[in-house]
Amino acid sequence: MVSGRTYAGILQVRGRKDLAFLEGASGIVRIEEEKEGINVFFLTQSDTRNAAAMAKKHGAQVKETHKLMTKKNNKLISRMTMSARF
Protein backbone atom coordinates (compact mmCIF):
# COMPACT_ATOMS: atom_id res chain seq x y z
CA MET A 1 0.00 0.00 0.00
CA VAL A 2 1.27 3.47 -0.93
CA SER A 3 1.09 6.21 1.72
CA GLY A 4 -0.60 9.54 1.05
CA ARG A 5 -4.08 10.80 0.36
CA THR A 6 -3.84 11.71 -3.34
CA TYR A 7 -5.59 9.33 -5.71
CA ALA A 8 -6.56 9.26 -9.38
CA GLY A 9 -9.03 6.37 -9.43
CA ILE A 10 -11.48 4.41 -7.30
CA LEU A 11 -12.54 0.80 -7.77
CA GLN A 12 -15.92 0.25 -6.12
CA VAL A 13 -16.34 -3.45 -5.28
CA ARG A 14 -19.97 -4.43 -4.79
CA GLY A 15 -21.43 -7.84 -3.94
CA ARG A 16 -18.20 -9.28 -2.52
CA LYS A 17 -16.56 -8.80 0.88
CA ASP A 18 -13.05 -10.15 0.14
CA LEU A 19 -10.40 -8.59 -2.05
CA ALA A 20 -8.47 -11.78 -2.86
CA PHE A 21 -8.76 -11.06 -6.59
CA LEU A 22 -6.59 -7.94 -6.08
CA GLU A 23 -3.55 -10.00 -5.06
CA GLY A 24 -0.54 -8.37 -6.70
CA ALA A 25 -2.31 -5.10 -7.59
CA SER A 26 -0.07 -2.05 -7.47
CA GLY A 27 -0.72 1.57 -6.54
CA ILE A 28 -3.29 1.03 -3.77
CA VAL A 29 -3.49 4.20 -1.66
CA ARG A 30 -6.21 3.20 0.80
CA ILE A 31 -9.20 0.91 1.29
CA GLU A 32 -12.53 2.01 2.78
CA GLU A 33 -15.36 -0.30 3.74
CA GLU A 34 -18.78 1.25 3.16
CA LYS A 35 -22.29 -0.04 3.78
CA GLU A 36 -22.72 -0.71 0.04
CA GLY A 37 -19.34 -2.44 -0.43
CA ILE A 38 -15.62 -1.70 -0.52
CA ASN A 39 -13.88 1.29 -2.14
CA VAL A 40 -10.25 0.82 -3.18
CA PHE A 41 -8.35 4.02 -4.04
CA PHE A 42 -5.49 3.89 -6.58
CA LEU A 43 -2.57 6.19 -7.32
CA THR A 44 -3.03 6.20 -11.12
CA GLN A 45 -5.85 5.57 -13.55
CA SER A 46 -3.91 2.75 -15.21
CA ASP A 47 -3.61 0.97 -11.84
CA THR A 48 -7.38 1.32 -11.47
CA ARG A 49 -7.97 -0.15 -14.95
CA ASN A 50 -5.61 -3.08 -14.21
CA ALA A 51 -7.46 -3.85 -10.97
CA ALA A 52 -10.80 -3.69 -12.82
CA ALA A 53 -9.43 -6.16 -15.37
CA MET A 54 -8.55 -8.51 -12.49
CA ALA A 55 -12.13 -8.19 -11.21
CA LYS A 56 -13.52 -8.89 -14.68
CA LYS A 57 -11.48 -12.11 -14.88
CA HIS A 58 -13.22 -13.20 -11.68
CA GLY A 59 -16.70 -12.64 -13.12
CA ALA A 60 -17.52 -9.02 -12.28
CA GLN A 61 -19.41 -6.58 -14.49
CA VAL A 62 -17.26 -3.45 -14.83
CA LYS A 63 -18.33 0.13 -15.64
CA GLU A 64 -16.11 3.20 -15.96
CA THR A 65 -16.99 6.84 -15.28
CA HIS A 66 -14.97 10.07 -15.00
CA LYS A 67 -15.41 13.19 -12.90
CA LEU A 68 -13.77 16.44 -13.97
CA MET A 69 -11.75 17.85 -11.08
CA THR A 70 -9.75 20.81 -12.49
CA LYS A 71 -7.94 22.27 -15.46
CA LYS A 72 -4.15 22.49 -15.23
CA ASN A 73 -1.95 23.98 -18.00
CA ASN A 74 -4.89 23.79 -20.44
CA LYS A 75 -5.24 20.08 -19.66
CA LEU A 76 -8.35 18.59 -18.06
CA ILE A 77 -7.66 16.59 -14.89
CA SER A 78 -10.26 13.98 -13.94
CA ARG A 79 -10.77 11.23 -11.41
CA MET A 80 -11.88 7.82 -12.57
CA THR A 81 -14.46 5.67 -10.81
CA MET A 82 -14.84 2.04 -11.83
CA SER A 83 -17.63 -0.12 -10.47
CA ALA A 84 -17.13 -3.89 -10.20
CA ARG A 85 -20.37 -5.77 -9.45
CA PHE A 86 -20.11 -9.45 -8.61
Order of alpha helices (4+ residues) and beta strands (2+ residues): beta-beta-beta-alpha-beta-beta
